[in-house]
């Protein structure tokens, strides 16, 4: 009897290392990440870590170089497809469009997209209908709020510019929404089309000469890479500026108002987890933010000679002094 027990123990002991080795040899899940420069990749990692994914052990994240070039974004998406990633996390409309053009089969988890349905990324929020799901940041619906905040900070504002980027898939719709909001707010709108960093300086200087005293900065790779330049030229021209992300106020912009980038990427991890466990994008409804963040740069306000009203200060989530 003792001999039999000993034999069983030896067999179990010898099987244990094999099981461990098999577990250790299990291939990490493969996820591609493409987005605009400066986005919150760490938040995605944090979200995945909270779900039990250890970077390099349970999951491998592939990051093509961040870029403002439409051509480079397309190349990045194609490289992820060739690599055979199981999911692509795409931040911003430019990245989502590049990923969609590169694959109709690999699941795409989007973040920071204004209106996925209007932009053609999904059939509906409840039933996306293709290989794309994820999160909208509702930025296309914030035009009225951006104008309201600019006028609240500087009631003298009568003419507002919008610095838009023609190649961006959402910007023509943004301009249309802002034009509607401007008309109902009693202000004139001056659309300024820019496609290169050099055009930013020229257009903002021209805006100041045209009596523009407020400027709206929507999202794009071009804008993100040049937040500091935009904020600097706006301040020199005595123009109050508002962007869609807190990174704009960190770079010197006056106001930022929009959904949290970090929160969107952290939530994207939940979609990645569900897809890796077998869920299909078509069965995962697109989420919308329930909270928006307001950021202010008081140094910029002081340079512009503006006193931020207490009614705005008490609502701010971040204040740079």
N, C-alpha and C positions, 0 to 999 in steps of 0.2 A: 504493500500500500504506500509506504513512504517513498519507494522507488518510483512509483507512478506519479506521485505528486511532484517529485523532483523533476521528472521528465517533462511534465506540463509546465513547471516553472521555467525550465531552461528554454522550452519552445517559446513561451511568452516573452521571455527576456530577449531572445534572439530576434523575435518579430518586431519588437519595439523600435530598435534603431532603423529598421527598414521603413516602418511607418513614418518615423520622424524625417528620414531622408526624403521620402516621397513628398511629405508636406513641404520641406524646405526647397525641394526642386520645383514646386509648383510655380508656374510662370506668372509674374505680376500682370495685372490687368493694365491695358495700354490706353491712355487718354491723351488726346491732343488739345492744346490750349492756344488759341490765337485771339489777339485783342489789340487795342490801341496801346501805345507806350504809356507806362505809368499806372495801368490799372491794377486792381487789388488781387494779384495772383496769390498772395499770402492768405487772403481770406478764403479762397478756394481750397488751399492746402489745409487750413484750419478746419474747414467744414468736412473735408474728407477724413482728416485725422479723428474728428469727433465721432465719425461713423465707423472707425476701426481700421481705416486704410493707412498703412505705414508706407511712406514714400520710399520707393526703391525695393520694397519687400512685397507688399500686397498690390501696389499700384505704381506705375511709372508714368510720369507726366512729361509730355514732349512739348517744348516751347520753341517754335520758330522765332527768329528775331522780330521784335516789334517794329512796325514800319508805318509811315504815313502814305506810302505809295500804293495805289490801287493795284498796279501790276505785281508788286512784291507780295501783297496780301493774297492775290490769286496763286502765286507760286508757292506761298506758305501752305495754303489749303491743299494744293495738289501734292505737296511733299508729305503731308499728314496722311492723305489717302494712300499714297504709295507705301507709306510705312505700315499701313494696315491697322491704324488705331481703331479701337472699338467704339469710342465716343469722341466727338469734337465739342469743346466748350468755346463758344465764340462770343466775344464782348463787343457790342456796338454793331450798328447796321452794316457798316462796311465789311466787317469780319464775317458777319452772318451771310451776307450776299456772296462773298468769296467762297465760303464753305458750301453754300447751296449750289453754286455753279460747279463746284468740284465733285460733289457726290449727291446722289439721291437715295443712297442706301445706308450709309453710316449715320447713326443718330447724331443730331446736332442740338446741343443745349445752348440757347441764346440768353444773353443778359444785356441790359442797357439798350433796349430797342423801344422806340417811342410808341409805335402802333403796329404790331406784327401783322395784323389783318390788312390794314390799309397799305402796308408795304409789300404785301403778297407773300409773306413768310408762312402764313397760316390761314386756313379757311375760317376758323373761328377760335375764340379763346378756349371754349369748352372742348372742342374737338379739332385739334390743329390740322389733321388730315394728311400729313406727310411725314418727313423724317426730322422735322424741326419742332421743338417745344422749348419751354424754359420760362423766362421772366421778361415782362415789359416794364419799362420805367415811367411810362405815361408822359414822356417829355413833350410829345406833340400836343398834349392838353394843358401845358403850363404857360402858354404864350400870354394869356391874360394876367396870370399871377406875376410874371416877370415885369410886365409893363406897370402893374399896380405897385410893385415894390420900388421900381425906379421912381415913380411919381411920388410915392410916400416919402422917399429919401430926399428928393428934390422936386417940390411942387411946381417949380418953374419950367420943368421939362415939357416941351411942345413938339419936339422933333427927335425921333429915335431911329438909329440905324440898326440893321441886323447884318452881322458879318457871316455870310453864308458861303458854302463851298459847293459849286455846281456838280462835281462828280459824285458827291455823297448821295446815296439813295433816298435819304429822308429830307434833305434840305429844301427842296422845292415845296414840299408839303409844309415844312416848318414856316417858310416865308409866307405861304398862303394863310396859315393859321395866325401868324403874327400880324399880318395885314388886317385880318378880320378883327382881331382884338384891338389893334391900334385905332381902327375906324370907330369902334364903339367906345373907346376911351378918350376920343377927342384929340389924338396926337397924330402927327404925320410920320410915315415910315419911309426910310431911305435904305433899300436893300443894297448891300455892298458885296459883290461877288469877288472872292479871292481864291486862287488856286495854288499860290506859292507864298513862301514867307516874305518875299520882297514886296508882294502886292499888299500885304497887311499894313505895312507902314504907310504906303502911298494912299491907301483907301481911308485909313483912320485920319490922316492929316487932311485929306479932302473933306471928310465928314465934319471935322472941326471948323473948316473954312465955310462949310454950308450951314452953320449954326446948329449942328447936331449936338445935343447935350446929354444924350443917353445912348448906350449901345448894348445890344443883346448878342451874346456869344454862344451859339448852339454847339453841340458836340460833333467832333470829327477828329481824325488822326492829326490833320493839319493844325487844328486849333489846340489840341492837347500838347503837341510838341512846341507850340509857340505861345502858351499862356503868358509867360513872362513878357514877351515882346508885345502882345496885345494889351496887357495891363499897363505897361510902361507908356506906350503911345497914347492910350486912352487918357491916362493921368496927365501927360504933357499937354494934351488938347483940352483939358478941363472937362472931360466926358465921363459921366457916371456909367459904370459897366456892371453887367450882370451875366453870370454863366450858370451852367447846369450842375456843376460839381464843386465841392469844397476845395479841390485842387486849384481852382481858379483864384480863390481868395488867398490861398497860401502863396500863389505866384504874384499877388499884388492887385488882383481884381477887387472891386468894391463889394459886390454881393454875389452869393451863389445860392441857388434854390433848386432842389431836385431830390430824387431818390438816392439813397446811399449806395455807392458803388460796392463797398465792402459787403453790405448786407445782401446785395444781389449775387455776388460771387459765392458767398457763404451758402445761400439757398441753392445755388446751382449744383453744389455738391450732393444735395438730396436727389436731384434729378439724375445725376451721374450714377449714384448708388442704385437707384431703382432700375435704370437701364441695364447696368451691369448684372443685375439680378434677374433680368429677363423681361422687364416692362418695355412696351413699345411707345415711341413718342406720340403716336396717334391717340393713345389712351391716357396721356398725361396732360391735363389742362394747363394752359399758360397762366401764370400768376401775375397779379398786378400789385404794386406797392400800396400799403395802407398808411404809410408815413413818409413825409418829406422833410429834408434837413435844410435849415437856413444858416448860412455862414456870412459873417461880416468882417471886413478889414477896416478897423478904425484908423490905422495909419494912413490908408488911402483916403478915407473920408476927410481926415484932417488936411491932407495935401490938397484936396479939392475944395476945401472951405465949407464942408457940409457937416452939420450936426445930426447924427443919427437919432431919430425920434425914440423916446423911451418905449413907445408901443411896438417898435421893431426890435429893440434891444432885448426886451423881456421874452421875445419869441425865439431868439437866436439859439441855435444848438452849439455854435462855435463862434467865438469873437477873437479876432487877432488884434492885439493892442500894440 
